[in-house]
């Protein structure tokens, strides 16, 4: 029982930290002056979970919300 309580407390802390991180990110986005006009590394890193490179011309970007975009740079 003590082990389960410890796991639950650890999970609770993890969720609290994740929520705080998301709220800070949203605050940063709201502070932007209009639409982004150029690449912003911080925003890109905050929004993406991973990138998968299949070849020089074929990549996939998976966002933190689970959406995935496959980009074909061929032709």
PDB file of N, CA, C and O in Angstrom:
ATOM      1  N   UNK A   1       0.832  -1.193   0.000  1.00  0.00           N
ATOM      2  CA  UNK A   1       0.000   0.000   0.000  1.00  0.00           C
ATOM      3  C   UNK A   1       0.875   1.254   0.000  1.00  0.00           C
ATOM      4  O   UNK A   1       0.569   2.242  -0.667  1.00  0.00           O
ATOM      5  N   UNK A   2       1.966   1.194   0.760  1.00  0.00           N
ATOM      6  CA  UNK A   2       2.866   2.340   0.832  1.00  0.00           C
ATOM      7  C   UNK A   2       3.504   2.613  -0.535  1.00  0.00           C
ATOM      8  O   UNK A   2       3.682   3.766  -0.926  1.00  0.00           O
ATOM      9  N   UNK A   3       3.839   1.559  -1.242  1.00  0.00           N
ATOM     10  CA  UNK A   3       4.421   1.677  -2.574  1.00  0.00           C
ATOM     11  C   UNK A   3       3.431   2.330  -3.541  1.00  0.00           C
ATOM     12  O   UNK A   3       3.818   3.189  -4.333  1.00  0.00           O
ATOM     13  N   UNK A   4       2.189   1.937  -3.485  1.00  0.00           N
ATOM     14  CA  UNK A   4       1.161   2.523  -4.356  1.00  0.00           C
ATOM     15  C   UNK A   4       0.953   3.994  -4.050  1.00  0.00           C
ATOM     16  O   UNK A   4       0.743   4.797  -4.959  1.00  0.00           O
ATOM     17  N   UNK A   5       1.009   4.354  -2.767  1.00  0.00           N
ATOM     18  CA  UNK A   5       0.862   5.753  -2.372  1.00  0.00           C
ATOM     19  C   UNK A   5       2.026   6.575  -2.921  1.00  0.00           C
ATOM     20  O   UNK A   5       1.826   7.677  -3.432  1.00  0.00           O
ATOM     21  N   UNK A   6       3.226   6.045  -2.814  1.00  0.00           N
ATOM     22  CA  UNK A   6       4.400   6.733  -3.333  1.00  0.00           C
ATOM     23  C   UNK A   6       4.288   6.923  -4.839  1.00  0.00           C
ATOM     24  O   UNK A   6       4.597   8.000  -5.349  1.00  0.00           O
ATOM     25  N   UNK A   7       3.852   5.894  -5.558  1.00  0.00           N
ATOM     26  CA  UNK A   7       3.658   5.990  -7.008  1.00  0.00           C
ATOM     27  C   UNK A   7       2.623   7.058  -7.350  1.00  0.00           C
ATOM     28  O   UNK A   7       2.809   7.839  -8.283  1.00  0.00           O
ATOM     29  N   UNK A   8       1.546   7.084  -6.598  1.00  0.00           N
ATOM     30  CA  UNK A   8       0.491   8.063  -6.851  1.00  0.00           C
ATOM     31  C   UNK A   8       0.997   9.483  -6.605  1.00  0.00           C
ATOM     32  O   UNK A   8       0.680  10.394  -7.371  1.00  0.00           O
ATOM     33  N   UNK A   9       1.773   9.676  -5.552  1.00  0.00           N
ATOM     34  CA  UNK A   9       2.326  11.000  -5.255  1.00  0.00           C
ATOM     35  C   UNK A   9       3.312  11.435  -6.338  1.00  0.00           C
ATOM     36  O   UNK A   9       3.339  12.601  -6.731  1.00  0.00           O
ATOM     37  N   UNK A  10       4.116  10.496  -6.814  1.00  0.00           N
ATOM     38  CA  UNK A  10       5.075  10.793  -7.877  1.00  0.00           C
ATOM     39  C   UNK A  10       4.341  11.187  -9.151  1.00  0.00           C
ATOM     40  O   UNK A  10       4.719  12.152  -9.815  1.00  0.00           O
ATOM     41  N   UNK A  11       3.303  10.451  -9.491  1.00  0.00           N
ATOM     42  CA  UNK A  11       2.510  10.758 -10.676  1.00  0.00           C
ATOM     43  C   UNK A  11       1.830  12.119 -10.533  1.00  0.00           C
ATOM     44  O   UNK A  11       1.763  12.884 -11.495  1.00  0.00           O
ATOM     45  N   UNK A  12       1.338  12.414  -9.365  1.00  0.00           N
ATOM     46  CA  UNK A  12       0.694  13.710  -9.120  1.00  0.00           C
ATOM     47  C   UNK A  12       1.694  14.844  -9.345  1.00  0.00           C
ATOM     48  O   UNK A  12       1.367  15.838  -9.995  1.00  0.00           O
ATOM     49  N   UNK A  13       2.904  14.703  -8.816  1.00  0.00           N
ATOM     50  CA  UNK A  13       3.940  15.726  -8.999  1.00  0.00           C
ATOM     51  C   UNK A  13       4.300  15.880 -10.480  1.00  0.00           C
ATOM     52  O   UNK A  13       4.485  16.997 -10.963  1.00  0.00           O
ATOM     53  N   UNK A  14       4.397  14.766 -11.192  1.00  0.00           N
ATOM     54  CA  UNK A  14       4.719  14.809 -12.617  1.00  0.00           C
ATOM     55  C   UNK A  14       3.649  15.584 -13.386  1.00  0.00           C
ATOM     56  O   UNK A  14       3.964  16.385 -14.265  1.00  0.00           O
ATOM     57  N   UNK A  15       2.402  15.342 -13.053  1.00  0.00           N
ATOM     58  CA  UNK A  15       1.304  16.036 -13.731  1.00  0.00           C
ATOM     59  C   UNK A  15       1.283  17.521 -13.390  1.00  0.00           C
ATOM     60  O   UNK A  15       1.008  18.351 -14.256  1.00  0.00           O
ATOM     61  N   UNK A  16       1.569  17.859 -12.149  1.00  0.00           N
ATOM     62  CA  UNK A  16       1.617  19.266 -11.747  1.00  0.00           C
ATOM     63  C   UNK A  16       2.715  19.998 -12.513  1.00  0.00           C
ATOM     64  O   UNK A  16       2.496  21.100 -13.016  1.00  0.00           O
ATOM     65  N   UNK A  17       3.891  19.389 -12.600  1.00  0.00           N
ATOM     66  CA  UNK A  17       4.996  20.007 -13.333  1.00  0.00           C
ATOM     67  C   UNK A  17       4.662  20.156 -14.812  1.00  0.00           C
ATOM     68  O   UNK A  17       4.970  21.182 -15.420  1.00  0.00           O
ATOM     69  N   UNK A  18       4.038  19.145 -15.388  1.00  0.00           N
ATOM     70  CA  UNK A  18       3.654  19.209 -16.803  1.00  0.00           C
ATOM     71  C   UNK A  18       2.643  20.328 -17.033  1.00  0.00           C
ATOM     72  O   UNK A  18       2.741  21.068 -18.011  1.00  0.00           O
ATOM     73  N   UNK A  19       1.681  20.448 -16.138  1.00  0.00           N
ATOM     74  CA  UNK A  19       0.676  21.504 -16.259  1.00  0.00           C
ATOM     75  C   UNK A  19       1.339  22.872 -16.193  1.00  0.00           C
ATOM     76  O   UNK A  19       1.009  23.754 -16.986  1.00  0.00           O
ATOM     77  N   UNK A  20       2.268  23.064 -15.263  1.00  0.00           N
ATOM     78  CA  UNK A  20       2.962  24.341 -15.133  1.00  0.00           C
ATOM     79  C   UNK A  20       3.756  24.660 -16.405  1.00  0.00           C
ATOM     80  O   UNK A  20       3.774  25.802 -16.863  1.00  0.00           O
ATOM     81  N   UNK A  21       4.399  23.659 -16.960  1.00  0.00           N
ATOM     82  CA  UNK A  21       5.180  23.845 -18.185  1.00  0.00           C
ATOM     83  C   UNK A  21       4.271  24.251 -19.347  1.00  0.00           C
ATOM     84  O   UNK A  21       4.614  25.141 -20.126  1.00  0.00           O
ATOM     85  N   UNK A  22       3.121  23.602 -19.460  1.00  0.00           N
ATOM     86  CA  UNK A  22       2.168  23.925 -20.522  1.00  0.00           C
ATOM     87  C   UNK A  22       1.630  25.341 -20.338  1.00  0.00           C
ATOM     88  O   UNK A  22       1.519  26.089 -21.309  1.00  0.00           O
ATOM     89  N   UNK A  23       1.302  25.711 -19.123  1.00  0.00           N
ATOM     90  CA  UNK A  23       0.781  27.057 -18.868  1.00  0.00           C
ATOM     91  C   UNK A  23       1.815  28.132 -19.191  1.00  0.00           C
ATOM     92  O   UNK A  23       1.466  29.183 -19.727  1.00  0.00           O
ATOM     93  N   UNK A  24       3.098  27.876 -18.866  1.00  0.00           N
ATOM     94  CA  UNK A  24       4.153  28.834 -19.216  1.00  0.00           C
ATOM     95  C   UNK A  24       4.273  28.967 -20.728  1.00  0.00           C
ATOM     96  O   UNK A  24       4.426  30.070 -21.253  1.00  0.00           O
ATOM     97  N   UNK A  25       4.204  27.832 -21.426  1.00  0.00           N
ATOM     98  CA  UNK A  25       4.271  27.856 -22.884  1.00  0.00           C
ATOM     99  C   UNK A  25       3.110  28.660 -23.466  1.00  0.00           C
ATOM    100  O   UNK A  25       3.314  29.479 -24.362  1.00  0.00           O
ATOM    101  N   UNK A  26       1.902  28.434 -22.970  1.00  0.00           N
ATOM    102  CA  UNK A  26       0.742  29.177 -23.463  1.00  0.00           C
ATOM    103  C   UNK A  26       0.888  30.668 -23.190  1.00  0.00           C
ATOM    104  O   UNK A  26       0.534  31.486 -24.039  1.00  0.00           O
ATOM    105  N   UNK A  27       1.397  31.028 -22.035  1.00  0.00           N
ATOM    106  CA  UNK A  27       1.650  32.440 -21.726  1.00  0.00           C
ATOM    107  C   UNK A  27       2.633  33.046 -22.712  1.00  0.00           C
ATOM    108  O   UNK A  27       2.448  34.173 -23.172  1.00  0.00           O
ATOM    109  N   UNK A  28       3.682  32.294 -23.038  1.00  0.00           N
ATOM    110  CA  UNK A  28       4.668  32.771 -24.012  1.00  0.00           C
ATOM    111  C   UNK A  28       4.034  32.966 -25.383  1.00  0.00           C
ATOM    112  O   UNK A  28       4.318  33.951 -26.065  1.00  0.00           O
ATOM    113  N   UNK A  29       3.174  32.031 -25.791  1.00  0.00           N
ATOM    114  CA  UNK A  29       2.504  32.168 -27.087  1.00  0.00           C
ATOM    115  C   UNK A  29       1.583  33.381 -27.100  1.00  0.00           C
ATOM    116  O   UNK A  29       1.532  34.117 -28.086  1.00  0.00           O
ATOM    117  N   UNK A  30       0.870  33.584 -26.028  1.00  0.00           N
ATOM    118  CA  UNK A  30      -0.043  34.732 -25.955  1.00  0.00           C
ATOM    119  C   UNK A  30       0.718  36.055 -25.973  1.00  0.00           C
ATOM    120  O   UNK A  30       0.187  37.069 -26.425  1.00  0.00           O
ATOM    121  N   UNK A  31       1.943  36.049 -25.489  1.00  0.00           N
ATOM    122  CA  UNK A  31       2.757  37.266 -25.451  1.00  0.00           C
ATOM    123  C   UNK A  31       3.323  37.626 -26.820  1.00  0.00           C
ATOM    124  O   UNK A  31       3.823  38.735 -27.006  1.00  0.00           O
ATOM    125  N   UNK A  32       3.252  36.704 -27.781  1.00  0.00           N
ATOM    126  CA  UNK A  32       3.750  36.986 -29.124  1.00  0.00           C
ATOM    127  C   UNK A  32       2.940  38.124 -29.736  1.00  0.00           C
ATOM    128  O   UNK A  32       1.732  38.235 -29.524  1.00  0.00           O
ATOM    129  N   UNK A  33       3.620  38.949 -30.486  1.00  0.00           N
ATOM    130  CA  UNK A  33       2.967  40.068 -31.145  1.00  0.00           C
ATOM    131  C   UNK A  33       2.446  39.603 -32.505  1.00  0.00           C
ATOM    132  O   UNK A  33       3.144  39.715 -33.513  1.00  0.00           O
ATOM    133  N   UNK A  34       1.224  39.084 -32.527  1.00  0.00           N
ATOM    134  CA  UNK A  34       0.649  38.598 -33.767  1.00  0.00           C
ATOM    135  C   UNK A  34       1.201  37.238 -34.158  1.00  0.00           C
ATOM    136  O   UNK A  34       1.701  36.490 -33.318  1.00  0.00           O
ATOM    137  N   UNK A  35       1.105  36.931 -35.438  1.00  0.00           N
ATOM    138  CA  UNK A  35       1.596  35.658 -35.956  1.00  0.00           C
ATOM    139  C   UNK A  35       3.114  35.676 -36.022  1.00  0.00           C
ATOM    140  O   UNK A  35       3.726  36.723 -36.232  1.00  0.00           O
ATOM    141  N   UNK A  36       3.708  34.514 -35.841  1.00  0.00           N
ATOM    142  CA  UNK A  36       5.157  34.411 -35.981  1.00  0.00           C
ATOM    143  C   UNK A  36       5.530  34.675 -37.435  1.00  0.00           C
ATOM    144  O   UNK A  36       4.912  34.135 -38.353  1.00  0.00           O
ATOM    145  N   UNK A  37       6.526  35.493 -37.633  1.00  0.00           N
ATOM    146  CA  UNK A  37       6.958  35.840 -38.981  1.00  0.00           C
ATOM    147  C   UNK A  37       8.224  35.095 -39.392  1.00  0.00           C
ATOM    148  O   UNK A  37       8.597  35.096 -40.565  1.00  0.00           O
ATOM    149  N   UNK A  38       8.876  34.467 -38.433  1.00  0.00           N
ATOM    150  CA  UNK A  38      10.090  33.720 -38.727  1.00  0.00           C
ATOM    151  C   UNK A  38      10.153  32.503 -37.804  1.00  0.00           C
ATOM    152  O   UNK A  38       9.398  32.391 -36.838  1.00  0.00           O
ATOM    153  N   UNK A  39      11.065  31.610 -38.126  1.00  0.00           N
ATOM    154  CA  UNK A  39      11.218  30.394 -37.333  1.00  0.00           C
ATOM    155  C   UNK A  39      11.628  30.736 -35.911  1.00  0.00           C
ATOM    156  O   UNK A  39      12.532  31.543 -35.694  1.00  0.00           O
ATOM    157  N   UNK A  40      10.958  30.117 -34.941  1.00  0.00           N
ATOM    158  CA  UNK A  40      11.280  30.309 -33.533  1.00  0.00           C
ATOM    159  C   UNK A  40      11.593  28.935 -32.935  1.00  0.00           C
ATOM    160  O   UNK A  40      10.701  28.106 -32.752  1.00  0.00           O
ATOM    161  N   UNK A  41      12.854  28.713 -32.639  1.00  0.00           N
ATOM    162  CA  UNK A  41      13.289  27.399 -32.154  1.00  0.00           C
ATOM    163  C   UNK A  41      12.579  27.002 -30.868  1.00  0.00           C
ATOM    164  O   UNK A  41      12.183  25.846 -30.717  1.00  0.00           O
ATOM    165  N   UNK A  42      12.410  27.943 -29.935  1.00  0.00           N
ATOM    166  CA  UNK A  42      11.749  27.639 -28.661  1.00  0.00           C
ATOM    167  C   UNK A  42      10.336  27.103 -28.901  1.00  0.00           C
ATOM    168  O   UNK A  42       9.940  26.091 -28.322  1.00  0.00           O
ATOM    169  N   UNK A  43       9.586  27.788 -29.755  1.00  0.00           N
ATOM    170  CA  UNK A  43       8.213  27.377 -30.035  1.00  0.00           C
ATOM    171  C   UNK A  43       8.194  26.019 -30.721  1.00  0.00           C
ATOM    172  O   UNK A  43       7.380  25.159 -30.384  1.00  0.00           O
ATOM    173  N   UNK A  44       9.087  25.827 -31.682  1.00  0.00           N
ATOM    174  CA  UNK A  44       9.154  24.554 -32.389  1.00  0.00           C
ATOM    175  C   UNK A  44       9.442  23.406 -31.421  1.00  0.00           C
ATOM    176  O   UNK A  44       8.771  22.375 -31.455  1.00  0.00           O
ATOM    177  N   UNK A  45      10.437  23.591 -30.566  1.00  0.00           N
ATOM    178  CA  UNK A  45      10.788  22.534 -29.606  1.00  0.00           C
ATOM    179  C   UNK A  45       9.665  22.264 -28.611  1.00  0.00           C
ATOM    180  O   UNK A  45       9.439  21.121 -28.215  1.00  0.00           O
ATOM    181  N   UNK A  46       8.970  23.311 -28.214  1.00  0.00           N
ATOM    182  CA  UNK A  46       7.888  23.155 -27.246  1.00  0.00           C
ATOM    183  C   UNK A  46       6.698  22.419 -27.840  1.00  0.00           C
ATOM    184  O   UNK A  46       5.966  21.744 -27.117  1.00  0.00           O
ATOM    185  N   UNK A  47       6.495  22.541 -29.152  1.00  0.00           N
ATOM    186  CA  UNK A  47       5.328  21.952 -29.784  1.00  0.00           C
ATOM    187  C   UNK A  47       5.564  20.552 -30.328  1.00  0.00           C
ATOM    188  O   UNK A  47       4.607  19.804 -30.529  1.00  0.00           O
ATOM    189  N   UNK A  48       6.819  20.179 -30.572  1.00  0.00           N
ATOM    190  CA  UNK A  48       7.083  18.898 -31.214  1.00  0.00           C
ATOM    191  C   UNK A  48       7.532  17.829 -30.230  1.00  0.00           C
ATOM    192  O   UNK A  48       8.302  18.086 -29.304  1.00  0.00           O
ATOM    193  N   UNK A  49       7.039  16.648 -30.452  1.00  0.00           N
ATOM    194  CA  UNK A  49       7.415  15.475 -29.665  1.00  0.00           C
ATOM    195  C   UNK A  49       8.666  14.836 -30.265  1.00  0.00           C
ATOM    196  O   UNK A  49       9.636  14.537 -29.568  1.00  0.00           O
ATOM    197  N   UNK A  50       8.606  14.632 -31.621  1.00  0.00           N
ATOM    198  CA  UNK A  50       9.745  14.011 -32.296  1.00  0.00           C
ATOM    199  C   UNK A  50       9.631  14.233 -33.800  1.00  0.00           C
ATOM    200  O   UNK A  50       8.574  14.567 -34.336  1.00  0.00           O
ATOM    201  N   UNK A  51      10.764  14.032 -34.447  1.00  0.00           N
ATOM    202  CA  UNK A  51      10.819  14.051 -35.907  1.00  0.00           C
ATOM    203  C   UNK A  51      11.414  12.716 -36.348  1.00  0.00           C
ATOM    204  O   UNK A  51      12.369  12.226 -35.745  1.00  0.00           O
ATOM    205  N   UNK A  52      10.851  12.135 -37.393  1.00  0.00           N
ATOM    206  CA  UNK A  52      11.356  10.885 -37.933  1.00  0.00           C
ATOM    207  C   UNK A  52      11.802  11.146 -39.365  1.00  0.00           C
ATOM    208  O   UNK A  52      11.034  11.644 -40.188  1.00  0.00           O
ATOM    209  N   UNK A  53      13.046  10.807 -39.647  1.00  0.00           N
ATOM    210  CA  UNK A  53      13.588  11.004 -40.984  1.00  0.00           C
ATOM    211  C   UNK A  53      13.634   9.646 -41.676  1.00  0.00           C
ATOM    212  O   UNK A  53      14.342   8.732 -41.253  1.00  0.00           O
ATOM    213  N   UNK A  54      12.865   9.543 -42.742  1.00  0.00           N
ATOM    214  CA  UNK A  54      12.826   8.306 -43.518  1.00  0.00           C
ATOM    215  C   UNK A  54      13.865   8.333 -44.636  1.00  0.00           C
ATOM    216  O   UNK A  54      14.452   7.310 -44.989  1.00  0.00           O
ATOM    217  N   UNK A  55      14.074   9.518 -45.177  1.00  0.00           N
ATOM    218  CA  UNK A  55      15.084   9.721 -46.220  1.00  0.00           C
ATOM    219  C   UNK A  55      15.363  11.222 -46.287  1.00  0.00           C
ATOM    220  O   UNK A  55      14.787  11.996 -45.523  1.00  0.00           O
ATOM    221  N   UNK A  56      16.240  11.630 -47.193  1.00  0.00           N
ATOM    222  CA  UNK A  56      16.560  13.054 -47.341  1.00  0.00           C
ATOM    223  C   UNK A  56      15.325  13.883 -47.679  1.00  0.00           C
ATOM    224  O   UNK A  56      15.260  15.072 -47.366  1.00  0.00           O
ATOM    225  N   UNK A  57      14.357  13.252 -48.314  1.00  0.00           N
ATOM    226  CA  UNK A  57      13.197  13.984 -48.808  1.00  0.00           C
ATOM    227  C   UNK A  57      11.876  13.611 -48.128  1.00  0.00           C
ATOM    228  O   UNK A  57      10.816  14.100 -48.521  1.00  0.00           O
ATOM    229  N   UNK A  58      11.936  12.765 -47.132  1.00  0.00           N
ATOM    230  CA  UNK A  58      10.715  12.273 -46.495  1.00  0.00           C
ATOM    231  C   UNK A  58      10.882  12.282 -44.979  1.00  0.00           C
ATOM    232  O   UNK A  58      11.650  11.495 -44.425  1.00  0.00           O
ATOM    233  N   UNK A  59      10.149  13.189 -44.311  1.00  0.00           N
ATOM    234  CA  UNK A  59      10.223  13.288 -42.848  1.00  0.00           C
ATOM    235  C   UNK A  59       8.820  13.316 -42.257  1.00  0.00           C
ATOM    236  O   UNK A  59       7.840  13.602 -42.944  1.00  0.00           O
ATOM    237  N   UNK A  60       8.752  13.017 -40.982  1.00  0.00           N
ATOM    238  CA  UNK A  60       7.499  13.052 -40.243  1.00  0.00           C
ATOM    239  C   UNK A  60       7.727  13.840 -38.958  1.00  0.00           C
ATOM    240  O   UNK A  60       8.721  13.636 -38.261  1.00  0.00           O
ATOM    241  N   UNK A  61       6.795  14.744 -38.653  1.00  0.00           N
ATOM    242  CA  UNK A  61       6.859  15.524 -37.418  1.00  0.00           C
ATOM    243  C   UNK A  61       5.667  15.121 -36.561  1.00  0.00           C
ATOM    244  O   UNK A  61       4.521  15.206 -37.004  1.00  0.00           O
ATOM    245  N   UNK A  62       5.937  14.683 -35.335  1.00  0.00           N
ATOM    246  CA  UNK A  62       4.881  14.324 -34.394  1.00  0.00           C
ATOM    247  C   UNK A  62       4.819  15.398 -33.324  1.00  0.00           C
ATOM    248  O   UNK A  62       5.808  15.674 -32.645  1.00  0.00           O
ATOM    249  N   UNK A  63       3.643  16.001 -33.179  1.00  0.00           N
ATOM    250  CA  UNK A  63       3.456  17.074 -32.213  1.00  0.00           C
ATOM    251  C   UNK A  63       3.054  16.510 -30.859  1.00  0.00           C
ATOM    252  O   UNK A  63       2.605  15.368 -30.759  1.00  0.00           O
ATOM    253  N   UNK A  64       3.216  17.309 -29.832  1.00  0.00           N
ATOM    254  CA  UNK A  64       2.929  16.857 -28.463  1.00  0.00           C
ATOM    255  C   UNK A  64       1.464  16.485 -28.263  1.00  0.00           C
ATOM    256  O   UNK A  64       1.141  15.715 -27.359  1.00  0.00           O
ATOM    257  N   UNK A  65       0.575  17.022 -29.094  1.00  0.00           N
ATOM    258  CA  UNK A  65      -0.838  16.670 -28.953  1.00  0.00           C
ATOM    259  C   UNK A  65      -1.191  15.369 -29.679  1.00  0.00           C
ATOM    260  O   UNK A  65      -2.348  14.949 -29.687  1.00  0.00           O
ATOM    261  N   UNK A  66      -0.169  14.730 -30.297  1.00  0.00           N
ATOM    262  CA  UNK A  66      -0.391  13.455 -30.958  1.00  0.00           C
ATOM    263  C   UNK A  66      -0.551  13.544 -32.463  1.00  0.00           C
ATOM    264  O   UNK A  66      -0.435  12.531 -33.152  1.00  0.00           O
ATOM    265  N   UNK A  67      -0.816  14.734 -32.991  1.00  0.00           N
ATOM    266  CA  UNK A  67      -0.936  14.889 -34.445  1.00  0.00           C
ATOM    267  C   UNK A  67       0.404  14.641 -35.113  1.00  0.00           C
ATOM    268  O   UNK A  67       1.460  14.971 -34.573  1.00  0.00           O
ATOM    269  N   UNK A  68       0.338  14.052 -36.301  1.00  0.00           N
ATOM    270  CA  UNK A  68       1.551  13.763 -37.051  1.00  0.00           C
ATOM    271  C   UNK A  68       1.402  14.321 -38.462  1.00  0.00           C
ATOM    272  O   UNK A  68       0.362  14.162 -39.101  1.00  0.00           O
ATOM    273  N   UNK A  69       2.458  14.976 -38.936  1.00  0.00           N
ATOM    274  CA  UNK A  69       2.469  15.529 -40.288  1.00  0.00           C
ATOM    275  C   UNK A  69       3.655  14.897 -41.016  1.00  0.00           C
ATOM    276  O   UNK A  69       4.795  14.957 -40.556  1.00  0.00           O
ATOM    277  N   UNK A  70       3.356  14.298 -42.149  1.00  0.00           N
ATOM    278  CA  UNK A  70       4.411  13.701 -42.968  1.00  0.00           C
ATOM    279  C   UNK A  70       4.691  14.658 -44.112  1.00  0.00           C
ATOM    280  O   UNK A  70       3.773  15.097 -44.804  1.00  0.00           O
ATOM    281  N   UNK A  71       5.963  14.978 -44.307  1.00  0.00           N
ATOM    282  CA  UNK A  71       6.356  15.950 -45.317  1.00  0.00           C
ATOM    283  C   UNK A  71       7.207  15.251 -46.376  1.00  0.00           C
ATOM    284  O   UNK A  71       8.213  14.613 -46.063  1.00  0.00           O
ATOM    285  N   UNK A  72       6.790  15.382 -47.623  1.00  0.00           N
ATOM    286  CA  UNK A  72       7.537  14.830 -48.748  1.00  0.00           C
ATOM    287  C   UNK A  72       8.205  15.989 -49.466  1.00  0.00           C
ATOM    288  O   UNK A  72       7.535  16.791 -50.116  1.00  0.00           O
ATOM    289  N   UNK A  73       9.524  16.079 -49.352  1.00  0.00           N
ATOM    290  CA  UNK A  73      10.284  17.166 -49.957  1.00  0.00           C
ATOM    291  C   UNK A  73      10.768  16.817 -51.357  1.00  0.00           C
ATOM    292  O   UNK A  73      11.598  17.524 -51.928  1.00  0.00           O
ATOM    293  N   UNK A  74      10.254  15.740 -51.901  1.00  0.00           N
ATOM    294  CA  UNK A  74      10.668  15.272 -53.215  1.00  0.00           C
ATOM    295  C   UNK A  74      10.150  16.133 -54.353  1.00  0.00           C
ATOM    296  O   UNK A  74       9.427  17.108 -54.147  1.00  0.00           O
ATOM    297  N   UNK A  75      10.535  15.752 -55.540  1.00  0.00           N
ATOM    298  CA  UNK A  75      10.112  16.361 -56.799  1.00  0.00           C
ATOM    299  C   UNK A  75      10.944  17.490 -57.236  1.00  0.00           C
ATOM    300  O   UNK A  75      10.682  18.080 -58.284  1.00  0.00           O
TER     301      UNK A  75
END
